Amino acid sequence: MNNVLIIDDDKELCALMKKCVEQENLSAIVAYSGIQGLRLADENKDSCSLIILDVMMPDLNGFQVLQQIRRTSNVPVLMLTAKSDEEDKVSGLRMGADDYLTKPFSINELMARVNSLIRRYTTLNPSTADTDYISLKDMVIDKLNRTVSVKDIPVSLTGKEFDLLLFLASNKGRVFTKKQIYSQVWEEEYAFDDSNIMSFISKLRKKIEPDPDHPFYILTVRGVGYRFNK
């Protein structure tokens, strides 16, 4: 069963969201603070398919919680806010949120977003985790032998280029900031400047893209980062 973690200090709203989630045959866990939410996210990381996260909370705000979650997990995060501020929305998406709802919202809209995010996560991601190969239009990535071919022609990649490609391809459709890509692929605190990540992406595109000036595989999401074509 898919677990949905709800992190919001509004207890009445949490009760309503929990009830709606459970009516969809999903399991719901509730945290009323950012600190409690992070603890439950860690405890349930193997079974959690979605986190619903409020921005305005008294201890840690939603952005701080999201930053910590993204250090170790790519679980979808749906952010809630009482503000309709465009800046909040952009900030959340840049930090790795997958979707956004402004309070007040309709329960039908909430559940449509919840089901869409869970479906995308459970159908796209595990399918690549359970196999030794990832196949995407003319490209085959062999995870065991760390080889890549495009139109049956082997592509020579450095170790880090392969790691970068594998990370993005394993999460196709998901948008990642340059900082997230660095921390996931290099597995250390962000030390590069953005131009170095862009340079890595550019070199990788020249090797794998039929037309590097009009990429098919690795797409730029303007003002946010990159995503792999799904």
Summary of the structure (lengths in Angstrom):
residues: 230
radius of gyration: 18.6
end to end distance: 25.0
largest distance: 57.8
contacts: 696
relative contact order: 0.10
helix: 43%
strand: 23%
